[in-house]
Amino acid sequence: MMTLWGRKSSINVQKVLWALSELALIEGRDFERIDAGLHFGVNKTPEFLALNPNGLVPTLRDGELVLW
């Protein structure tokens, strides 16, 4: 399952969500979204920084592929 890190209020995360919806992918069924950034934190944890050394959202992981 794909995982997307980012809060829905982020315009950049909204762009990714739009692209996923254009591919007919549904949150909860085809991908998981994790709130990250600003008051949610998460993006400064060692686990997240291992995926995205910039510590920014959105970050998308699909199997071994990580896009940021």
PDB file of N, H, CA, C and O in Angstrom:
ATOM      1  N   MET A   1       0.846  -1.188   0.000  1.00  0.00           N
ATOM      2  CA  MET A   1       0.000   0.000   0.000  1.00  0.00           C
ATOM      3  C   MET A   1       0.883   1.241   0.000  1.00  0.00           C
ATOM      4  O   MET A   1       1.907   1.276   0.683  1.00  0.00           O
ATOM      5  N   MET A   2       0.499   2.240  -0.750  1.00  0.00           N
ATOM      6  H   MET A   2      -0.332   2.211  -1.306  1.00  0.00           H
ATOM      7  CA  MET A   2       1.203   3.518  -0.784  1.00  0.00           C
ATOM      8  C   MET A   2       0.948   4.283   0.505  1.00  0.00           C
ATOM      9  O   MET A   2      -0.104   4.151   1.129  1.00  0.00           O
ATOM     10  N   THR A   3       1.929   5.083   0.886  1.00  0.00           N
ATOM     11  H   THR A   3       2.784   5.190   0.378  1.00  0.00           H
ATOM     12  CA  THR A   3       1.779   5.953   2.049  1.00  0.00           C
ATOM     13  C   THR A   3       2.141   7.368   1.643  1.00  0.00           C
ATOM     14  O   THR A   3       3.172   7.598   1.011  1.00  0.00           O
ATOM     15  N   LEU A   4       1.290   8.315   2.007  1.00  0.00           N
ATOM     16  H   LEU A   4       0.453   8.128   2.521  1.00  0.00           H
ATOM     17  CA  LEU A   4       1.517   9.734   1.754  1.00  0.00           C
ATOM     18  C   LEU A   4       1.592  10.449   3.086  1.00  0.00           C
ATOM     19  O   LEU A   4       0.674  10.357   3.901  1.00  0.00           O
ATOM     20  N   TRP A   5       2.685  11.161   3.308  1.00  0.00           N
ATOM     21  H   TRP A   5       3.431  11.236   2.646  1.00  0.00           H
ATOM     22  CA  TRP A   5       2.841  11.970   4.516  1.00  0.00           C
ATOM     23  C   TRP A   5       2.548  13.409   4.149  1.00  0.00           C
ATOM     24  O   TRP A   5       3.103  13.937   3.186  1.00  0.00           O
ATOM     25  N   GLY A   6       1.665  14.051   4.926  1.00  0.00           N
ATOM     26  H   GLY A   6       1.214  13.622   5.708  1.00  0.00           H
ATOM     27  CA  GLY A   6       1.355  15.458   4.733  1.00  0.00           C
ATOM     28  C   GLY A   6      -0.042  15.783   5.201  1.00  0.00           C
ATOM     29  O   GLY A   6      -0.920  14.921   5.235  1.00  0.00           O
ATOM     30  N   ARG A   7      -0.238  17.028   5.560  1.00  0.00           N
ATOM     31  H   ARG A   7       0.476  17.728   5.533  1.00  0.00           H
ATOM     32  CA  ARG A   7      -1.549  17.473   6.041  1.00  0.00           C
ATOM     33  C   ARG A   7      -2.390  17.957   4.866  1.00  0.00           C
ATOM     34  O   ARG A   7      -1.864  18.493   3.891  1.00  0.00           O
ATOM     35  N   LYS A   8      -3.687  17.765   4.970  1.00  0.00           N
ATOM     36  H   LYS A   8      -4.115  17.329   5.763  1.00  0.00           H
ATOM     37  CA  LYS A   8      -4.588  18.133   3.873  1.00  0.00           C
ATOM     38  C   LYS A   8      -4.596  19.627   3.595  1.00  0.00           C
ATOM     39  O   LYS A   8      -4.967  20.036   2.494  1.00  0.00           O
ATOM     40  N   SER A   9      -4.201  20.453   4.548  1.00  0.00           N
ATOM     41  H   SER A   9      -3.899  20.121   5.442  1.00  0.00           H
ATOM     42  CA  SER A   9      -4.209  21.903   4.344  1.00  0.00           C
ATOM     43  C   SER A   9      -3.002  22.391   3.531  1.00  0.00           C
ATOM     44  O   SER A   9      -2.960  23.556   3.134  1.00  0.00           O
ATOM     45  N   SER A  10      -2.037  21.525   3.285  1.00  0.00           N
ATOM     46  H   SER A  10      -2.071  20.579   3.608  1.00  0.00           H
ATOM     47  CA  SER A  10      -0.858  21.901   2.498  1.00  0.00           C
ATOM     48  C   SER A  10      -1.209  21.878   1.010  1.00  0.00           C
ATOM     49  O   SER A  10      -1.696  20.866   0.505  1.00  0.00           O
ATOM     50  N   ILE A  11      -0.967  22.980   0.310  1.00  0.00           N
ATOM     51  H   ILE A  11      -0.572  23.802   0.720  1.00  0.00           H
ATOM     52  CA  ILE A  11      -1.287  23.048  -1.114  1.00  0.00           C
ATOM     53  C   ILE A  11      -0.496  22.003  -1.898  1.00  0.00           C
ATOM     54  O   ILE A  11      -1.006  21.455  -2.875  1.00  0.00           O
ATOM     55  N   ASN A  12       0.727  21.722  -1.491  1.00  0.00           N
ATOM     56  H   ASN A  12       1.141  22.167  -0.697  1.00  0.00           H
ATOM     57  CA  ASN A  12       1.522  20.719  -2.200  1.00  0.00           C
ATOM     58  C   ASN A  12       0.987  19.308  -1.975  1.00  0.00           C
ATOM     59  O   ASN A  12       1.036  18.477  -2.882  1.00  0.00           O
ATOM     60  N   VAL A  13       0.485  19.034  -0.794  1.00  0.00           N
ATOM     61  H   VAL A  13       0.446  19.709  -0.057  1.00  0.00           H
ATOM     62  CA  VAL A  13      -0.137  17.738  -0.522  1.00  0.00           C
ATOM     63  C   VAL A  13      -1.445  17.631  -1.300  1.00  0.00           C
ATOM     64  O   VAL A  13      -1.780  16.559  -1.803  1.00  0.00           O
ATOM     65  N   GLN A  14      -2.182  18.731  -1.402  1.00  0.00           N
ATOM     66  H   GLN A  14      -1.909  19.602  -0.994  1.00  0.00           H
ATOM     67  CA  GLN A  14      -3.429  18.727  -2.167  1.00  0.00           C
ATOM     68  C   GLN A  14      -3.170  18.369  -3.626  1.00  0.00           C
ATOM     69  O   GLN A  14      -3.993  17.695  -4.246  1.00  0.00           O
ATOM     70  N   LYS A  15      -2.052  18.802  -4.181  1.00  0.00           N
ATOM     71  H   LYS A  15      -1.384  19.349  -3.677  1.00  0.00           H
ATOM     72  CA  LYS A  15      -1.697  18.466  -5.562  1.00  0.00           C
ATOM     73  C   LYS A  15      -1.488  16.961  -5.716  1.00  0.00           C
ATOM     74  O   LYS A  15      -1.918  16.369  -6.705  1.00  0.00           O
ATOM     75  N   VAL A  16      -0.831  16.349  -4.740  1.00  0.00           N
ATOM     76  H   VAL A  16      -0.481  16.830  -3.936  1.00  0.00           H
ATOM     77  CA  VAL A  16      -0.603  14.900  -4.786  1.00  0.00           C
ATOM     78  C   VAL A  16      -1.929  14.164  -4.628  1.00  0.00           C
ATOM     79  O   VAL A  16      -2.191  13.193  -5.339  1.00  0.00           O
ATOM     80  N   LEU A  17      -2.764  14.623  -3.699  1.00  0.00           N
ATOM     81  H   LEU A  17      -2.551  15.412  -3.122  1.00  0.00           H
ATOM     82  CA  LEU A  17      -4.071  13.999  -3.512  1.00  0.00           C
ATOM     83  C   LEU A  17      -4.908  14.102  -4.788  1.00  0.00           C
ATOM     84  O   LEU A  17      -5.629  13.165  -5.134  1.00  0.00           O
ATOM     85  N   TRP A  18      -4.818  15.218  -5.476  1.00  0.00           N
ATOM     86  H   TRP A  18      -4.233  15.979  -5.195  1.00  0.00           H
ATOM     87  CA  TRP A  18      -5.534  15.397  -6.727  1.00  0.00           C
ATOM     88  C   TRP A  18      -5.040  14.395  -7.766  1.00  0.00           C
ATOM     89  O   TRP A  18      -5.839  13.751  -8.446  1.00  0.00           O
ATOM     90  N   ALA A  19      -3.712  14.265  -7.885  1.00  0.00           N
ATOM     91  H   ALA A  19      -3.063  14.788  -7.333  1.00  0.00           H
ATOM     92  CA  ALA A  19      -3.139  13.315  -8.839  1.00  0.00           C
ATOM     93  C   ALA A  19      -3.581  11.883  -8.512  1.00  0.00           C
ATOM     94  O   ALA A  19      -3.916  11.115  -9.414  1.00  0.00           O
ATOM     95  N   LEU A  20      -3.580  11.527  -7.233  1.00  0.00           N
ATOM     96  H   LEU A  20      -3.308  12.151  -6.500  1.00  0.00           H
ATOM     97  CA  LEU A  20      -4.010  10.185  -6.843  1.00  0.00           C
ATOM     98  C   LEU A  20      -5.483   9.956  -7.163  1.00  0.00           C
ATOM     99  O   LEU A  20      -5.872   8.863  -7.574  1.00  0.00           O
ATOM    100  N   SER A  21      -6.308  11.000  -6.973  1.00  0.00           N
ATOM    101  H   SER A  21      -5.991  11.888  -6.639  1.00  0.00           H
ATOM    102  CA  SER A  21      -7.729  10.855  -7.296  1.00  0.00           C
ATOM    103  C   SER A  21      -7.938  10.728  -8.798  1.00  0.00           C
ATOM    104  O   SER A  21      -8.850  10.024  -9.231  1.00  0.00           O
ATOM    105  N   GLU A  22      -7.114  11.394  -9.602  1.00  0.00           N
ATOM    106  H   GLU A  22      -6.374  11.966  -9.250  1.00  0.00           H
ATOM    107  CA  GLU A  22      -7.194  11.260 -11.052  1.00  0.00           C
ATOM    108  C   GLU A  22      -6.849   9.835 -11.492  1.00  0.00           C
ATOM    109  O   GLU A  22      -7.311   9.371 -12.534  1.00  0.00           O
ATOM    110  N   LEU A  23      -6.041   9.154 -10.697  1.00  0.00           N
ATOM    111  H   LEU A  23      -5.666   9.531  -9.850  1.00  0.00           H
ATOM    112  CA  LEU A  23      -5.698   7.758 -10.966  1.00  0.00           C
ATOM    113  C   LEU A  23      -6.728   6.800 -10.366  1.00  0.00           C
ATOM    114  O   LEU A  23      -6.542   5.583 -10.390  1.00  0.00           O
ATOM    115  N   ALA A  24      -7.804   7.355  -9.833  1.00  0.00           N
ATOM    116  H   ALA A  24      -7.955   8.343  -9.814  1.00  0.00           H
ATOM    117  CA  ALA A  24      -8.897   6.586  -9.213  1.00  0.00           C
ATOM    118  C   ALA A  24      -8.437   5.818  -7.984  1.00  0.00           C
ATOM    119  O   ALA A  24      -8.971   4.753  -7.672  1.00  0.00           O
ATOM    120  N   LEU A  25      -7.438   6.364  -7.282  1.00  0.00           N
ATOM    121  H   LEU A  25      -7.004   7.228  -7.535  1.00  0.00           H
ATOM    122  CA  LEU A  25      -6.971   5.755  -6.036  1.00  0.00           C
ATOM    123  C   LEU A  25      -7.713   6.398  -4.872  1.00  0.00           C
ATOM    124  O   LEU A  25      -7.903   7.614  -4.841  1.00  0.00           O
ATOM    125  N   ILE A  26      -8.126   5.584  -3.930  1.00  0.00           N
ATOM    126  H   ILE A  26      -7.972   4.597  -3.955  1.00  0.00           H
ATOM    127  CA  ILE A  26      -8.951   6.043  -2.820  1.00  0.00           C
ATOM    128  C   ILE A  26      -8.178   5.899  -1.513  1.00  0.00           C
ATOM    129  O   ILE A  26      -7.598   4.855  -1.215  1.00  0.00           O
ATOM    130  N   GLU A  27      -8.193   7.002  -0.738  1.00  0.00           N
ATOM    131  H   GLU A  27      -8.664   7.851  -0.980  1.00  0.00           H
ATOM    132  CA  GLU A  27      -7.529   6.992   0.563  1.00  0.00           C
ATOM    133  C   GLU A  27      -8.189   5.958   1.459  1.00  0.00           C
ATOM    134  O   GLU A  27      -9.416   5.895   1.538  1.00  0.00           O
ATOM    135  N   GLY A  28      -7.394   5.158   2.125  1.00  0.00           N
ATOM    136  H   GLY A  28      -6.397   5.209   2.061  1.00  0.00           H
ATOM    137  CA  GLY A  28      -7.902   4.112   2.998  1.00  0.00           C
ATOM    138  C   GLY A  28      -8.014   2.766   2.301  1.00  0.00           C
ATOM    139  O   GLY A  28      -7.942   1.721   2.947  1.00  0.00           O
ATOM    140  N   ARG A  29      -8.191   2.787   0.986  1.00  0.00           N
ATOM    141  H   ARG A  29      -8.250   3.636   0.461  1.00  0.00           H
ATOM    142  CA  ARG A  29      -8.253   1.542   0.223  1.00  0.00           C
ATOM    143  C   ARG A  29      -6.958   1.314  -0.556  1.00  0.00           C
ATOM    144  O   ARG A  29      -6.375   0.230  -0.506  1.00  0.00           O
ATOM    145  N   ASP A  30      -6.516   2.348  -1.277  1.00  0.00           N
ATOM    146  H   ASP A  30      -6.989   3.227  -1.318  1.00  0.00           H
ATOM    147  CA  ASP A  30      -5.343   2.222  -2.140  1.00  0.00           C
ATOM    148  C   ASP A  30      -4.094   2.875  -1.560  1.00  0.00           C
ATOM    149  O   ASP A  30      -2.973   2.507  -1.909  1.00  0.00           O
ATOM    150  N   PHE A  31      -4.294   3.839  -0.679  1.00  0.00           N
ATOM    151  H   PHE A  31      -5.206   4.138  -0.395  1.00  0.00           H
ATOM    152  CA  PHE A  31      -3.156   4.496  -0.037  1.00  0.00           C
ATOM    153  C   PHE A  31      -3.566   4.993   1.335  1.00  0.00           C
ATOM    154  O   PHE A  31      -4.743   5.201   1.631  1.00  0.00           O
ATOM    155  N   GLU A  32      -2.548   5.174   2.159  1.00  0.00           N
ATOM    156  H   GLU A  32      -1.592   5.005   1.919  1.00  0.00           H
ATOM    157  CA  GLU A  32      -2.729   5.679   3.521  1.00  0.00           C
ATOM    158  C   GLU A  32      -2.119   7.070   3.572  1.00  0.00           C
ATOM    159  O   GLU A  32      -1.047   7.296   3.011  1.00  0.00           O
ATOM    160  N   ARG A  33      -2.790   8.008   4.238  1.00  0.00           N
ATOM    161  H   ARG A  33      -3.661   7.825   4.694  1.00  0.00           H
ATOM    162  CA  ARG A  33      -2.233   9.347   4.431  1.00  0.00           C
ATOM    163  C   ARG A  33      -1.970   9.560   5.906  1.00  0.00           C
ATOM    164  O   ARG A  33      -2.819   9.280   6.752  1.00  0.00           O
ATOM    165  N   ILE A  34      -0.789  10.057   6.201  1.00  0.00           N
ATOM    166  H   ILE A  34      -0.099  10.285   5.514  1.00  0.00           H
ATOM    167  CA  ILE A  34      -0.399  10.322   7.585  1.00  0.00           C
ATOM    168  C   ILE A  34      -0.206  11.820   7.737  1.00  0.00           C
ATOM    169  O   ILE A  34       0.562  12.427   6.991  1.00  0.00           O
ATOM    170  N   ASP A  35      -0.901  12.426   8.705  1.00  0.00           N
ATOM    171  H   ASP A  35      -1.525  11.932   9.311  1.00  0.00           H
ATOM    172  CA  ASP A  35      -0.729  13.856   8.964  1.00  0.00           C
ATOM    173  C   ASP A  35       0.703  14.111   9.400  1.00  0.00           C
ATOM    174  O   ASP A  35       1.203  13.472  10.326  1.00  0.00           O
ATOM    175  N   ALA A  36       1.356  15.045   8.730  1.00  0.00           N
ATOM    176  H   ALA A  36       0.949  15.564   7.979  1.00  0.00           H
ATOM    177  CA  ALA A  36       2.743  15.397   9.060  1.00  0.00           C
ATOM    178  C   ALA A  36       2.961  16.857   8.697  1.00  0.00           C
ATOM    179  O   ALA A  36       2.316  17.388   7.792  1.00  0.00           O
ATOM    180  N   GLY A  37       3.863  17.488   9.403  1.00  0.00           N
ATOM    181  H   GLY A  37       4.386  17.057  10.138  1.00  0.00           H
ATOM    182  CA  GLY A  37       4.177  18.887   9.148  1.00  0.00           C
ATOM    183  C   GLY A  37       3.481  19.805  10.130  1.00  0.00           C
ATOM    184  O   GLY A  37       2.485  19.435  10.751  1.00  0.00           O
ATOM    185  N   LEU A  38       4.021  21.012  10.262  1.00  0.00           N
ATOM    186  H   LEU A  38       4.830  21.313   9.757  1.00  0.00           H
ATOM    187  CA  LEU A  38       3.528  22.033  11.186  1.00  0.00           C
ATOM    188  C   LEU A  38       3.218  21.444  12.556  1.00  0.00           C
ATOM    189  O   LEU A  38       4.089  20.821  13.162  1.00  0.00           O
ATOM    190  N   HIS A  39       1.998  21.625  13.060  1.00  0.00           N
ATOM    191  H   HIS A  39       1.290  22.132  12.567  1.00  0.00           H
ATOM    192  CA  HIS A  39       1.675  21.188  14.433  1.00  0.00           C
ATOM    193  C   HIS A  39       1.553  19.675  14.569  1.00  0.00           C
ATOM    194  O   HIS A  39       1.505  19.167  15.689  1.00  0.00           O
ATOM    195  N   PHE A  40       1.501  18.936  13.449  1.00  0.00           N
ATOM    196  H   PHE A  40       1.541  19.348  12.539  1.00  0.00           H
ATOM    197  CA  PHE A  40       1.451  17.475  13.528  1.00  0.00           C
ATOM    198  C   PHE A  40       2.824  16.882  13.824  1.00  0.00           C
ATOM    199  O   PHE A  40       2.931  15.759  14.317  1.00  0.00           O
ATOM    200  N   GLY A  41       3.872  17.644  13.519  1.00  0.00           N
ATOM    201  H   GLY A  41       3.785  18.556  13.118  1.00  0.00           H
ATOM    202  CA  GLY A  41       5.221  17.118  13.711  1.00  0.00           C
ATOM    203  C   GLY A  41       5.502  16.016  12.711  1.00  0.00           C
ATOM    204  O   GLY A  41       5.218  16.169  11.523  1.00  0.00           O
ATOM    205  N   VAL A  42       6.045  14.928  13.167  1.00  0.00           N
ATOM    206  H   VAL A  42       6.276  14.804  14.132  1.00  0.00           H
ATOM    207  CA  VAL A  42       6.375  13.724  12.393  1.00  0.00           C
ATOM    208  C   VAL A  42       7.528  13.961  11.430  1.00  0.00           C
ATOM    209  O   VAL A  42       8.411  13.110  11.321  1.00  0.00           O
ATOM    210  N   ASN A  43       7.546  15.091  10.728  1.00  0.00           N
ATOM    211  H   ASN A  43       6.828  15.782  10.817  1.00  0.00           H
ATOM    212  CA  ASN A  43       8.533  15.306   9.671  1.00  0.00           C
ATOM    213  C   ASN A  43       9.937  15.600  10.194  1.00  0.00           C
ATOM    214  O   ASN A  43      10.860  15.754   9.394  1.00  0.00           O
ATOM    215  N   LYS A  44      10.120  15.681  11.474  1.00  0.00           N
ATOM    216  H   LYS A  44       9.370  15.556  12.123  1.00  0.00           H
ATOM    217  CA  LYS A  44      11.465  15.880  12.043  1.00  0.00           C
ATOM    218  C   LYS A  44      11.953  14.634  12.783  1.00  0.00           C
ATOM    219  O   LYS A  44      13.009  14.665  13.414  1.00  0.00           O
ATOM    220  N   THR A  45      11.195  13.542  12.712  1.00  0.00           N
ATOM    221  H   THR A  45      10.337  13.517  12.199  1.00  0.00           H
ATOM    222  CA  THR A  45      11.600  12.308  13.370  1.00  0.00           C
ATOM    223  C   THR A  45      12.689  11.618  12.548  1.00  0.00           C
ATOM    224  O   THR A  45      12.746  11.797  11.331  1.00  0.00           O
ATOM    225  N   PRO A  46      13.541  10.843  13.185  1.00  0.00           N
ATOM    226  CA  PRO A  46      14.592  10.122  12.449  1.00  0.00           C
ATOM    227  C   PRO A  46      14.026   9.193  11.374  1.00  0.00           C
ATOM    228  O   PRO A  46      14.630   9.035  10.313  1.00  0.00           O
ATOM    229  N   GLU A  47      12.877   8.580  11.640  1.00  0.00           N
ATOM    230  H   GLU A  47      12.386   8.708  12.503  1.00  0.00           H
ATOM    231  CA  GLU A  47      12.274   7.674  10.666  1.00  0.00           C
ATOM    232  C   GLU A  47      11.852   8.424   9.403  1.00  0.00           C
ATOM    233  O   GLU A  47      12.076   7.948   8.291  1.00  0.00           O
ATOM    234  N   PHE A  48      11.237   9.603   9.578  1.00  0.00           N
ATOM    235  H   PHE A  48      11.055   9.989  10.482  1.00  0.00           H
ATOM    236  CA  PHE A  48      10.813  10.390   8.427  1.00  0.00           C
ATOM    237  C   PHE A  48      12.022  10.949   7.689  1.00  0.00           C
ATOM    238  O   PHE A  48      12.061  10.926   6.459  1.00  0.00           O
ATOM    239  N   LEU A  49      12.999  11.446   8.422  1.00  0.00           N
ATOM    240  H   LEU A  49      12.967  11.465   9.421  1.00  0.00           H
ATOM    241  CA  LEU A  49      14.192  12.014   7.788  1.00  0.00           C
ATOM    242  C   LEU A  49      14.982  10.967   7.009  1.00  0.00           C
ATOM    243  O   LEU A  49      15.719  11.312   6.085  1.00  0.00           O
ATOM    244  N   ALA A  50      14.836   9.688   7.371  1.00  0.00           N
ATOM    245  H   ALA A  50      14.237   9.408   8.121  1.00  0.00           H
ATOM    246  CA  ALA A  50      15.466   8.621   6.590  1.00  0.00           C
ATOM    247  C   ALA A  50      14.791   8.495   5.228  1.00  0.00           C
ATOM    248  O   ALA A  50      15.439   8.119   4.252  1.00  0.00           O
ATOM    249  N   LEU A  51      13.499   8.804   5.150  1.00  0.00           N
ATOM    250  H   LEU A  51      12.972   9.110   5.943  1.00  0.00           H
ATOM    251  CA  LEU A  51      12.766   8.789   3.879  1.00  0.00           C
ATOM    252  C   LEU A  51      13.008  10.069   3.087  1.00  0.00           C
ATOM    253  O   LEU A  51      13.233  10.025   1.878  1.00  0.00           O
ATOM    254  N   ASN A  52      12.960  11.198   3.767  1.00  0.00           N
ATOM    255  H   ASN A  52      12.777  11.234   4.750  1.00  0.00           H
ATOM    256  CA  ASN A  52      13.100  12.499   3.133  1.00  0.00           C
ATOM    257  C   ASN A  52      14.040  13.354   3.970  1.00  0.00           C
ATOM    258  O   ASN A  52      13.613  13.944   4.962  1.00  0.00           O
ATOM    259  N   PRO A  53      15.309  13.430   3.589  1.00  0.00           N
ATOM    260  CA  PRO A  53      16.283  14.169   4.388  1.00  0.00           C
ATOM    261  C   PRO A  53      15.993  15.667   4.487  1.00  0.00           C
ATOM    262  O   PRO A  53      16.561  16.345   5.343  1.00  0.00           O
ATOM    263  N   ASN A  54      15.122  16.191   3.629  1.00  0.00           N
ATOM    264  H   ASN A  54      14.660  15.640   2.933  1.00  0.00           H
ATOM    265  CA  ASN A  54      14.746  17.605   3.705  1.00  0.00           C
ATOM    266  C   ASN A  54      13.722  17.862   4.807  1.00  0.00           C
ATOM    267  O   ASN A  54      13.554  19.000   5.247  1.00  0.00           O
ATOM    268  N   GLY A  55      13.038  16.809   5.253  1.00  0.00           N
ATOM    269  H   GLY A  55      13.174  15.885   4.895  1.00  0.00           H
ATOM    270  CA  GLY A  55      12.052  16.949   6.315  1.00  0.00           C
ATOM    271  C   GLY A  55      10.804  17.698   5.882  1.00  0.00           C
ATOM    272  O   GLY A  55      10.131  18.312   6.710  1.00  0.00           O
ATOM    273  N   LEU A  56      10.486  17.655   4.585  1.00  0.00           N
ATOM    274  H   LEU A  56      11.033  17.157   3.912  1.00  0.00           H
ATOM    275  CA  LEU A  56       9.332  18.385   4.067  1.00  0.00           C
ATOM    276  C   LEU A  56       8.240  17.432   3.604  1.00  0.00           C
ATOM    277  O   LEU A  56       8.492  16.258   3.331  1.00  0.00           O
ATOM    278  N   VAL A  57       7.016  17.964   3.522  1.00  0.00           N
ATOM    279  H   VAL A  57       6.812  18.917   3.743  1.00  0.00           H
ATOM    280  CA  VAL A  57       5.899  17.212   2.953  1.00  0.00           C
ATOM    281  C   VAL A  57       5.532  17.879   1.634  1.00  0.00           C
ATOM    282  O   VAL A  57       5.780  19.073   1.466  1.00  0.00           O
ATOM    283  N   PRO A  58       4.957  17.153   0.711  1.00  0.00           N
ATOM    284  CA  PRO A  58       4.566  15.763   0.792  1.00  0.00           C
ATOM    285  C   PRO A  58       5.719  14.813   0.547  1.00  0.00           C
ATOM    286  O   PRO A  58       6.693  15.147  -0.128  1.00  0.00           O
ATOM    287  N   THR A  59       5.590  13.635   1.104  1.00  0.00           N
ATOM    288  H   THR A  59       4.799  13.364   1.652  1.00  0.00           H
ATOM    289  CA  THR A  59       6.481  12.511   0.827  1.00  0.00           C
ATOM    290  C   THR A  59       5.588  11.318   0.540  1.00  0.00           C
ATOM    291  O   THR A  59       4.645  11.041   1.281  1.00  0.00           O
ATOM    292  N   LEU A  60       5.890  10.618  -0.537  1.00  0.00           N
ATOM    293  H   LEU A  60       6.656  10.843  -1.140  1.00  0.00           H
ATOM    294  CA  LEU A  60       5.074   9.489  -0.972  1.00  0.00           C
ATOM    295  C   LEU A  60       5.964   8.265  -1.094  1.00  0.00           C
ATOM    296  O   LEU A  60       7.004   8.304  -1.751  1.00  0.00           O
ATOM    297  N   ARG A  61       5.545   7.166  -0.449  1.00  0.00           N
ATOM    298  H   ARG A  61       4.700   7.134   0.085  1.00  0.00           H
ATOM    299  CA  ARG A  61       6.278   5.904  -0.559  1.00  0.00           C
ATOM    300  C   ARG A  61       5.364   4.859  -1.189  1.00  0.00           C
ATOM    301  O   ARG A  61       4.240   4.631  -0.741  1.00  0.00           O
ATOM    302  N   ASP A  62       5.881   4.236  -2.237  1.00  0.00           N
ATOM    303  H   ASP A  62       6.793   4.421  -2.601  1.00  0.00           H
ATOM    304  CA  ASP A  62       5.172   3.158  -2.910  1.00  0.00           C
ATOM    305  C   ASP A  62       6.163   2.001  -3.017  1.00  0.00           C
ATOM    306  O   ASP A  62       6.989   1.967  -3.929  1.00  0.00           O
ATOM    307  N   GLY A  63       6.079   1.070  -2.098  1.00  0.00           N
ATOM    308  H   GLY A  63       5.408   1.098  -1.357  1.00  0.00           H
ATOM    309  CA  GLY A  63       7.056  -0.013  -2.052  1.00  0.00           C
ATOM    310  C   GLY A  63       8.431   0.534  -1.728  1.00  0.00           C
ATOM    311  O   GLY A  63       8.617   1.172  -0.692  1.00  0.00           O
ATOM    312  N   GLU A  64       9.397   0.292  -2.603  1.00  0.00           N
ATOM    313  H   GLU A  64       9.246  -0.226  -3.445  1.00  0.00           H
ATOM    314  CA  GLU A  64      10.765   0.771  -2.398  1.00  0.00           C
ATOM    315  C   GLU A  64      10.971   2.194  -2.918  1.00  0.00           C
ATOM    316  O   GLU A  64      11.977   2.827  -2.596  1.00  0.00           O
ATOM    317  N   LEU A  65      10.029   2.703  -3.719  1.00  0.00           N
ATOM    318  H   LEU A  65       9.213   2.189  -3.980  1.00  0.00           H
ATOM    319  CA  LEU A  65      10.131   4.032  -4.317  1.00  0.00           C
ATOM    320  C   LEU A  65       9.655   5.091  -3.314  1.00  0.00           C
ATOM    321  O   LEU A  65       8.557   4.992  -2.766  1.00  0.00           O
ATOM    322  N   VAL A  66      10.488   6.092  -3.087  1.00  0.00           N
ATOM    323  H   VAL A  66      11.380   6.173  -3.533  1.00  0.00           H
ATOM    324  CA  VAL A  66      10.117   7.212  -2.219  1.00  0.00           C
ATOM    325  C   VAL A  66      10.289   8.501  -3.021  1.00  0.00           C
ATOM    326  O   VAL A  66      11.368   8.776  -3.544  1.00  0.00           O
ATOM    327  N   LEU A  67       9.208   9.292  -3.113  1.00  0.00           N
ATOM    328  H   LEU A  67       8.331   9.068  -2.688  1.00  0.00           H
ATOM    329  CA  LEU A  67       9.239  10.578  -3.811  1.00  0.00           C
ATOM    330  C   LEU A  67       9.043  11.692  -2.810  1.00  0.00           C
ATOM    331  O   LEU A  67       8.187  11.607  -1.930  1.00  0.00           O
ATOM    332  N   TRP A  68       9.852  12.751  -2.949  1.00  0.00           N
ATOM    333  H   TRP A  68      10.547  12.820  -3.664  1.00  0.00           H
ATOM    334  CA  TRP A  68       9.694  13.932  -2.114  1.00  0.00           C
ATOM    335  C   TRP A  68      10.038  15.168  -2.883  1.00  0.00           C
ATOM    336  O   TRP A  68       9.965  16.272  -2.342  1.00  0.00           O
TER     337      TRP A  68
END
